[in-house]
C-alpha cells in the first residue's frame, strides 16, 4: 500500500459520524485502525478486503494520490454518505448496547421451559442459543409443538417455529426481543432475572407474546432457562424440543414448580 492510504481512509471515514462508528461496523480494533490512519501500519490482506468491501472501493484506489482519490469518490456521488442522522432504529437502540458486555457470561445454549401459549396445560420445551456477534448479543430459539405422548399425531399438524432476536442487559435484568422468522407473523419479549452465582444453572422470568392460533390471543407466562453449556450436541438437544404434559417425569420437579401458578386472564397477570 502507498503513503496515501491513511489520508484516503480518513476521507472515507468523514462520511460517517465518527471513526469509532466505522471501527464498530468493521469489527476492527480502534487502536489498530488508528495506526492505519496515521500510516504506522498497513492492513493485512484480510482486513484490507473488509475495509474495501465496507466502503465500496478497490484496494488499488486506496493507493491513489489524495486529490485523485477525492475526485474519484466525489464522482460516485453521495453513496457513501449516511442518511441524515443515521439509521433511526440503530440510534434508538445504541444506548442499550453500552451495557452489552454484561451478557458475555450468559452466552451458550439453553433449554427454555414455558407454559405453552397455544396449547394450554402443556409445557413447551425450546432450544435457545445466545451468542455475541460484533458487539451485539443475538439469540435463536427453536420451537416445535409436537406432542410427546401422541404417537398417532400427524407430522403436518406439528407447529415448528424459529425465532431470531437481540438481547440487552439493563438494571440487573435480561431483556430479549425476537420475531418468528419463518412466517414473520409475531414477536415476543422475555425478561429474565440474572444469576448472581459463579455458575449459571437456571434463570427465571416472564414471556409475553401471542398464541399461534387463529385468534392470535395475547398471552403471558412464566419461563425458565436451563443452561446447557457453550458446546452441545445440537441433534440430541433438538430431539427433546416438544410439548410435555405437566406431570411428565422428564420435567424436573423444580422446573415444574417454577412454572406453576402464573397465568393471564382477561388481560390481567395473576399469581396463584
C-alpha positions in Angstrom: 0.0 0.0 0.0 1.1 3.6 -0.6 1.7 6.6 1.6 -1.8 7.9 0.7 -3.6 5.1 2.5 -4.1 6.9 5.8 -5.4 10.2 4.2 -7.7 8.3 1.9 -9.1 6.3 4.8 -9.7 9.5 6.7 -11.7 10.9 3.8 -13.8 7.8 3.7 -14.4 7.9 7.5 -15.5 11.5 7.2 -18.8 10.3 5.6 -19.6 8.6 8.9 -20.4 10.1 12.3 -17.1 9.0 13.9 -14.1 6.7 13.5 -15.5 4.8 16.4 -18.6 4.0 14.4 -16.5 2.8 11.5 -14.4 0.6 13.7 -17.5 -0.9 15.3 -19.1 -1.7 12.0 -15.9 -3.1 10.6 -15.3 -5.0 13.9 -11.7 -3.8 13.8 -9.8 -2.7 16.9 -9.8 1.1 17.2 -6.1 1.3 18.2 -5.2 -0.9 15.2 -7.3 1.2 12.8 -5.7 4.4 14.1 -2.3 3.0 13.0 -3.7 2.6 9.5 -4.9 6.3 9.6 -1.5 7.5 10.8 0.5 5.4 8.4 2.2 3.5 11.2 0.8 0.2 10.0 -0.6 -1.4 6.9 -3.8 -3.6 6.9 -3.4 -7.3 6.4 -4.9 -8.7 3.2 -7.9 -9.9 5.2 -8.5 -6.5 6.9 -7.9 -4.7 3.6 -10.6 -6.7 1.9 -13.0 -6.0 4.8 -12.3 -2.2 4.6 -12.7 -2.2 0.8 -15.9 -4.1 0.9 -17.3 -1.8 3.6 -16.5 1.4 1.8 -17.2 0.1 -1.7 -13.7 0.8 -3.1 -11.0 -1.2 -4.7 -7.7 -1.8 -3.0 -5.7 -0.1 -5.7 -7.9 3.0 -5.3 -6.7 3.5 -1.7 -3.2 3.9 -3.1 -4.1 6.8 -5.3 -2.9 10.3 -4.5 -5.3 12.2 -2.3 -6.7 14.7 -4.9 -7.2 11.9 -7.4 -8.9 9.7 -4.8 -11.1 12.6 -3.7 -12.3 13.2 -7.2 -12.9 9.5 -7.7 -15.1 9.3 -4.6 -16.8 12.6 -5.4 -17.7 11.3 -8.9 -19.6 8.4 -7.3 -22.0 10.8 -5.7 -23.1 10.6 -2.1 -23.4 6.8 -2.0 -21.0 6.6 1.0 -22.9 9.2 3.0 -25.2 8.0 5.7 -28.8 9.3 5.8 -29.2 12.5 7.9 -29.0 11.4 11.5 -28.1 7.9 10.6 -30.5 4.9 10.9 -33.1 6.0 13.5 -33.7 2.4 14.7 -30.0 1.9 15.4 -29.7 5.2 17.1 -32.7 4.4 19.3 -31.1 1.1 20.4 -27.5 2.4 20.6 -27.6 3.4 24.4 -28.7 -0.2 25.2 -25.5 -1.6 23.6 -23.4 0.2 26.2 -24.3 -2.4 28.8 -23.9 -5.4 26.4 -20.7 -6.7 27.9 -22.7 -7.8 31.0 -24.3 -10.5 28.7 -21.0 -12.2 27.9 -21.2 -14.8 30.7 -24.6 -15.8 29.6 -23.6 -16.9 26.1 -24.3 -20.6 25.3 -27.2 -23.0 24.9 -30.3 -23.2 27.0 -33.5 -25.3 27.3 -36.4 -22.9 27.6 -39.4 -24.2 29.6 -42.7 -22.3 29.4 -46.4 -22.9 29.7 -47.4 -23.2 26.1 -49.4 -20.1 25.0 -51.1 -22.1 22.1 -51.8 -25.3 23.9 -53.0 -24.6 27.5 -52.0 -27.1 30.1 -48.8 -28.2 28.2 -45.2 -27.3 28.9 -43.2 -26.2 25.8 -39.5 -27.0 25.8 -37.5 -24.9 23.3 -33.8 -24.8 22.4 -32.1 -21.4 22.6 -28.6 -20.2 21.6 -27.4 -16.8 22.9 -24.2 -15.6 21.1 -22.1 -12.5 20.7 -21.6 -11.1 17.2 -19.6 -7.9 16.5 -20.5 -6.4 19.9 -24.2 -7.4 19.7 -25.8 -10.2 21.6 -28.2 -12.2 19.4 -30.1 -15.4 20.0 -32.0 -18.0 18.1 -34.9 -20.1 19.6 -36.0 -23.3 18.0 -39.6 -24.4 18.9 -41.5 -27.5 17.9 -45.1 -28.0 19.2 -45.0 -31.8 18.8 -46.9 -33.7 21.5 -44.6 -36.0 23.4 -47.3 -38.6 24.1 -49.1 -38.6 20.7 -47.5 -41.1 18.5 -50.5 -41.0 16.2 -50.3 -37.3 15.7 -49.7 -36.3 12.0 -46.5 -34.6 11.2 -48.3 -31.9 9.2 -50.1 -31.0 12.4 -46.9 -30.1 14.2 -46.0 -26.5 14.6 -42.3 -25.5 14.0 -41.1 -22.1 14.8 -37.7 -20.4 14.6 -37.3 -17.1 16.5 -34.4 -14.6 15.9 -33.8 -11.8 18.3 -31.5 -9.5 20.3 -30.7 -9.5 24.0 -30.0 -6.5 26.2 -28.9 -6.1 29.9 -30.4 -3.2 31.9 -30.6 -2.7 35.7 -30.0 -6.3 36.6 -32.4 -7.7 34.1 -32.0 -9.5 30.8 -34.4 -8.3 28.1 -34.8 -10.4 25.0 -36.9 -9.4 22.0 -37.5 -11.7 19.0 -39.6 -12.4 16.0 -40.8 -15.6 14.3 -38.5 -15.8 11.2 -40.3 -18.5 9.2 -43.7 -16.7 8.9 -42.9 -13.2 10.2 -46.2 -13.0 11.9 -45.4 -12.5 15.6 -42.9 -11.0 18.1 -42.3 -11.9 21.8 -40.4 -10.4 24.7 -38.7 -12.3 27.5 -37.5 -10.8 30.8 -35.1 -12.9 32.8 -33.6 -12.4 36.3 -29.9 -12.8 36.1 -27.8 -15.3 38.1 -25.5 -13.9 40.7 -23.8 -17.2 41.3 -20.4 -18.1 39.8 -22.1 -20.9 37.8 -25.2 -20.3 35.8 -27.8 -23.1 36.2 -31.4 -21.8 35.7 -32.8 -18.3 35.0 -36.4 -17.4 35.9 -38.5 -14.8 34.1 -41.6 -13.9 32.2 -42.5 -14.1 28.5 -45.2 -12.2 26.6 -46.4 -12.8 23.1 -49.4 -14.2 21.2 -50.6 -17.7 20.6 -50.1 -19.3 17.2 -53.9 -20.0 17.0 -56.2 -18.2 14.6 -57.3 -15.7 17.3 -53.7 -14.6 18.0 -54.5 -14.2 21.6 -52.1 -12.1 23.7 -50.6 -14.2 26.5 -48.0 -14.1 29.3 -46.3 -17.0 31.1 -43.5 -17.8 33.5 -40.4 -19.1 31.8 -37.3 -20.9 32.9 -34.0 -21.1 31.0 -31.8 -24.1 31.9 -28.1 -23.6 30.9 -26.7 -26.5 28.9 -23.2 -25.2 28.1 -21.3 -23.4 25.4 -20.9 -26.5 23.2 -23.6 -29.2 23.0 -24.8 -32.0 20.8 -27.5 -30.0 19.0 -29.1 -33.0 17.4 -29.7 -34.7 20.8 -30.9 -31.4 22.3 -33.3 -30.8 19.5 -34.9 -34.2 19.9 -36.1 -33.1 23.3 -37.8 -30.0 21.8 -41.6 -30.6 22.0 -44.7 -30.3 24.2 -44.8 -32.1 27.5 -47.6 -33.0 29.9 -47.1 -31.2 33.2 -46.7 -34.5 35.0 -44.2 -35.9 32.5 -41.3 -37.4 34.6 -38.8 -35.9 32.2 -39.7 -32.4 33.5 -37.7 -31.7 36.6 -40.0 -31.1 39.7 -38.1 -27.8 40.4 -38.8 -26.5 36.9 -42.5 -27.6 37.2 -42.7 -25.7 40.4 -41.1 -22.6 38.9 -43.7 -22.6 36.1 -46.7 -23.2 38.2 -49.1 -20.6 39.5 -48.9 -17.7 36.9 -51.2 -17.0 34.0 -53.2 -14.4 32.2 -56.9 -13.9 32.5 -58.8 -11.1 30.7 -55.6 -9.2 30.2 -54.5 -9.3 33.8 -51.5 -11.1 35.1 -52.4 -13.3 38.1 -50.3 -15.2 40.6 -52.0 -18.1 42.3 
